[in-house]
């Protein structure tokens, strides 16, 4: 019972920080079934490459996941990670329009830095990342959610974007909240993948280089397929 509640709140004791560098090749650390389905689909599309081309993605094959999908990028001019496109379910979870806005708005400075480093690893090293967090609503409700961040190649086949999904562990629709009041990161991990040697990635513009670090404890009505 306690374990089930921990998952609803976005916690995973095995992924919390104890002075270790959390990288793994085990997809069992991906908890949400939809996150796992998206990761497996991404794996089939990339084959032996570090990242699939965006025109290799056929969202009709994962139609049920589309509202929860997003594309992210690092915007060099504003020095922020930005929602390039956010699906309707992601915007409904956050209770605001996200496309074009800062992906890390609302996070405190320390967690902002930790998440930025994971996203930098996805862009610069082309390695998937899994983040879990708790969202506290303006009615003091807690929603656990899992974000998967996967690298994809843009149309120029050089620039890397983040393709992923945000999946809550409970249905937020009946909760009746109007905004997210607080964000709390509870777990983070890279899912290390093997691939053939490839040219160095050029992240969307130039993302800050990833540094070694440790895990901490803690839409639009538009269809994302239109921009892929």
N, C-alpha and C positions, 0 to 999 in steps of 0.2 A: 504493500500500500504506500509506504513512504517512497519507494523507488518510483512508483507511478506518479506520485505528486511531484517528485523532483523533475521528472521528464516534462510534465505539464508546465513547470516553472522554468524550463530551459536549462536544467543542470545535468551534468554527467560527471560523477565523482572521478571516473578514470581519466578525464580530460582536464582536470583542474591542476593548477601549477604546484609543483613541489621541487622547483629548481631544475627541471629537465627541459631540454629542447624538444618540443613535441612535433616530430615528423614521423610519419608512418606510411606503410604501403598497404595497410589493412583497411578496406572500405567498411568493415564492421563498425568503425568509429563514427560512421554516418548513421544517425539514429532515425531521422524521419524517412518513411518509405518513399515519399516524393523526392527528397534530396537524393536518395540512393538511386531511384529510377533515372533522375536527370544525370547523375554522374555516370551511370552505366551507358546511357545513350551517348553522352559526350565521348566516352571511351570508344564506342563503336565508330563514331564519326572521325575521330582523330587517327585511328589505326595505329601506326608506328610513328606518327609525327608528334611533336610536342604539343601542338594545338591544331584543331580543325579550322579550315577556312569557313567563314560565315556562310558562304553559298553552299557549303556541304550540309548545313543544318536544314532538315525538313521538319518544321514544327507540326505538321499534320500528324506525324508519328508520335508526338507527345502532346496531343491536343489538350488533354485534361490538365496539363501543367502550365499551359500558356498564360493564364491570368496571373500566375505567381512568378513569372519570369522577369528578368531585368537585364539590361546591358549597362555596364559602368565603364568609366574612363577616367584617366587622370588629366585634368585640365591645367596645363602648365601656366597659362596666363594668370589664373586665379589661385593656383597652387592648391587645388582641392580635388578629391575624388567626387565625381559627379554622376548622378543618375542620368545616363544618356537616354534611357528609355525604361519606364517602369510599368509593369502590368497592372490591371485594374485591382486585383486582389492585394498586391503590395501596397498600392495607394490607399485602399480601404483599411488595411491593417494599420497604417500610419495615420489614417484619417486626414490626409492632405495630398495635394498633387505633388508628385516627386520629380517628374521628368524635368531635367535641367537644373535641379537643385543639388546642394551639397549632400553627399551620401552620409556624412558623419555629423550633420547638424543635430544638436541635442545631446551629444556624448561629451563627457568631461574630458579634459585635456590628456590625462593619462590613457584612458581607454581609446581616445581618438588616435593617439600615437601607436598603441598596440595594433589596432585594426588597420591603420595605415601601413604598418610593416607587413602584415599578412597580405593585404591587397597589392603591395609593392612586389612581394614574392610571386604572386600570381602573374603580374604583368612582366616583371623582369626575368624571372626564372621559369615562367610558364608552368607553375605547379598549382594544382587545385588547393583551395583552402576551405575549411569548414569552421564557421563561427556560430556559437550559440549564445543567446542573450535573453534577458527578461525585459519585457516592456510593462511599465506600470501606467495604468490609465488615470485619467482625471477623477475616476470613481474608485481609485485604489484597488483595481483589479490587476492581476498579474497574468500576462500572456507569455509563455515560453515560445521561442521561435528558433529556427535553424536557418542559417544562410549558407549556401554553397556558392563559391566563386571559382569559375573555370576560365582558362584563357581561350580566346578565339582570335583568329587572324582577320583583320579588317579587309576591305576590298583590295587594298594595295598589296596584300599578302605579306606585309612587313610589320605594320602597326598592330599591336596587341590590345584588345579590349577584354573586359571582364563580362562573361556571360554566366548567368546563374539564376538562382531562385531564392525566395524567402518563404518559408513554410512554417506557419504557426502550429503548435501542438494542441491547440484547442480552437474551436470555431469562434472567432471574435464577433461575428455578426449579432448574436443575441445579447451581447454585453451592454450595448446602449451607451458607450462612451463617446466623447466628442474629440478627445485628443490624447496623445501619449505624453504623459507628464515626466517620465524618467526612463532612461535607458541604462541597462547594466549588463556588461559582458560577463558571461559565466564560463565559457570554454572556447578554445581555439586550437586548431591543428592544421598542419599541411598534410595532404594525402600525396605522398611522393610517388611520381609516376616515372617509368622508364621510357625512353624513346631513342630514336636514332639521332646522331649528331646533327645539329641544325645551326643555321646562322643565328647570331645573337638577336634576341628580341628587341624591337623598338616599341616601347610601351606607347599608349595613346599619349602623344606628345612625349614628355620625358618624366616618368614617375621617379620619385626619390629612390635611391638604391636601398635594397633590403639589407638589414643588419640582423645578426643573430640575436635572439631574444628568447624569453621564456613565457610560457602560458601563464595567465593570471587566473585566480579564482574570483571568484567573485562573490490610381493610375488613371492613370488616364483610361478613357474608354477605348483608346486606340489599341490595336492588336500589335504586340511586339513583332509579329511576323512581317509587318510592313517595312521594318527597318533592317531586316536580315537579308 
